[in-house]
Amino acid sequence: MKQTAIIETVTEDPRWDAMGLAELAETAGSATFRHLELAGLSAACLGTDDARIATLNAEFRDKPTPTNVLYWPSETHAPEAPGATPPQPNDPEFAEADAAGIAPEAHVTHLVVHGILHLLGYDHEDDLDADLMENTEIAILMSLGIDNPYS
């Protein structure tokens, strides 16, 4: 079953264009939706710099520091119990990748998968939820030929 994601990509930093963020986001989104057997969904991805993401993080989460993923779902999809799979919905800076010894393209693909899972209600606030989210990320990334980012 081939399901294509609709991922709108906006870049505020030309380094993201040079990396091919739009193509990476589309590939990661398609793999995520295919793995979860979801169709007809879309997401937007913003490629910006540390200063802008710190401003957004401060504005929306009261944390005035850079972060690698911020998300705003159109609906809340949080599960009822820790470790439970969220219900299905109804209808840059590359220092982090360099420090971890990960190819920037693989790292960005992982961040897009991570962000989409957040939009779908996955989280990592407690150990059970973190295990579920990480295992789902690993399976999606492996389907794209990307190694486990947590090992």
C-alpha positions as CSV (number, residue, x, y, z in Angstrom):
1,M,0.0,0.0,0.0
2,K,1.7,3.2,-1.2
3,Q,0.6,6.3,0.6
4,T,2.0,9.7,-0.2
5,A,2.4,12.3,2.5
6,I,1.5,15.9,1.7
7,I,4.3,17.8,3.4
8,E,4.5,21.6,2.8
9,T,8.0,22.8,3.5
10,V,9.0,26.4,4.3
11,T,12.6,27.4,4.7
12,E,13.8,30.6,6.4
13,D,17.5,29.5,6.2
14,P,19.0,28.7,2.8
15,R,21.1,25.9,4.3
16,W,17.9,23.8,4.5
17,D,17.3,24.3,0.8
18,A,20.9,23.3,0.0
19,M,20.3,20.1,2.1
20,G,17.1,19.2,0.2
21,L,14.7,19.6,3.2
22,A,11.6,19.4,1.0
23,E,12.5,16.0,-0.4
24,L,13.7,14.7,2.9
25,A,10.5,15.8,4.6
26,E,8.3,14.2,1.9
27,T,10.2,10.9,2.1
28,A,10.0,10.9,5.9
29,G,6.4,11.9,5.9
30,S,5.4,9.2,3.4
31,A,7.3,6.5,5.3
32,T,5.7,7.6,8.6
33,F,2.2,7.6,7.2
34,R,2.8,4.3,5.4
35,H,4.1,2.6,8.5
36,L,1.1,3.7,10.5
37,E,-1.3,2.9,7.6
38,L,-2.6,6.4,7.5
39,A,-3.7,8.2,4.3
40,G,-5.1,11.7,3.4
41,L,-3.0,13.6,6.0
42,S,-0.7,16.5,5.7
43,A,1.9,18.4,7.7
44,A,4.0,21.5,7.4
45,C,7.7,21.6,8.1
46,L,9.7,24.8,8.8
47,G,13.4,24.9,8.4
48,T,14.8,27.8,10.3
49,D,17.8,28.7,12.5
50,D,18.5,28.5,16.2
51,A,17.6,32.1,17.0
52,R,14.1,31.8,15.4
53,I,13.4,28.4,16.9
54,A,14.4,29.7,20.3
55,T,11.9,32.6,19.9
56,L,9.1,30.2,18.9
57,N,10.0,27.8,21.8
58,A,9.9,30.8,24.2
59,E,6.6,32.0,22.8
60,F,4.8,28.7,22.8
61,R,6.5,26.6,25.5
62,D,8.1,29.3,27.8
63,K,11.5,27.7,27.1
64,P,13.8,30.4,25.6
65,T,16.3,27.9,24.1
66,P,16.7,26.3,20.7
67,T,15.0,22.9,20.2
68,N,15.1,20.5,17.3
69,V,11.3,20.0,16.9
70,L,8.2,22.0,17.8
71,Y,4.8,20.9,16.7
72,W,1.3,22.2,16.6
73,P,-1.3,19.5,15.9
74,S,-4.7,20.6,14.5
75,E,-6.3,18.1,16.9
76,T,-5.1,16.5,20.1
77,H,-4.4,12.8,19.6
78,A,-2.9,11.9,22.9
79,P,-3.5,8.3,24.2
80,E,-5.6,7.6,27.3
81,A,-2.9,5.6,29.0
82,P,0.9,5.8,29.1
83,G,2.5,3.5,26.5
84,A,-0.7,3.2,24.6
85,T,-0.7,3.9,20.8
86,P,-2.4,7.2,20.1
87,P,-5.7,6.8,18.4
88,Q,-5.6,7.4,14.6
89,P,-6.8,10.8,13.5
90,N,-10.0,11.3,11.7
91,D,-10.0,12.3,8.4
92,P,19.7,25.1,9.8
93,E,21.9,24.3,12.2
94,F,23.5,20.9,11.8
95,A,25.7,20.8,14.9
96,E,23.5,18.2,16.6
97,A,24.0,15.8,13.7
98,D,27.7,16.5,13.6
99,A,28.2,16.0,17.3
100,A,26.4,12.6,17.1
101,G,28.3,11.5,14.0
102,I,25.1,11.2,12.0
103,A,24.7,12.3,8.4
104,P,22.7,15.5,8.3
105,E,20.2,14.1,5.9
106,A,19.5,11.1,8.1
107,H,19.2,13.4,11.2
108,V,16.7,15.7,9.4
109,T,14.7,12.7,8.2
110,H,14.5,11.5,11.8
111,L,13.4,14.9,13.0
112,V,10.6,15.0,10.5
113,V,9.4,11.5,11.5
114,H,9.7,12.5,15.2
115,G,7.7,15.7,14.5
116,I,4.9,13.9,12.6
117,L,4.6,11.3,15.3
118,H,4.1,14.2,17.8
119,L,1.4,15.6,15.6
120,L,-0.3,12.2,15.6
121,G,-0.3,12.1,19.5
122,Y,2.9,10.2,20.2
123,D,5.0,11.6,23.0
124,H,8.0,10.8,25.2
125,E,7.0,12.3,28.5
126,D,7.2,9.0,30.4
127,D,9.1,5.8,29.8
128,L,6.3,3.8,28.3
129,D,5.4,6.5,25.8
130,A,9.1,7.1,25.0
131,D,9.6,3.4,24.3
132,L,6.6,3.3,22.0
133,M,7.7,6.4,20.1
134,E,11.3,5.5,19.8
135,N,10.5,2.0,18.5
136,T,8.1,3.4,16.0
137,E,10.7,5.9,14.8
138,I,13.3,3.2,14.6
139,A,11.0,1.0,12.4
140,I,10.2,3.9,10.1
141,L,13.8,4.9,9.7
142,M,15.0,1.4,9.1
143,S,12.4,1.1,6.3
144,L,14.2,4.0,4.7
145,G,17.7,2.4,5.2
146,I,18.6,4.7,8.1
147,D,20.2,3.2,11.2
148,N,18.7,3.3,14.7
149,P,19.4,6.8,15.9
150,Y,19.2,5.7,19.6
151,S,21.9,3.1,19.5
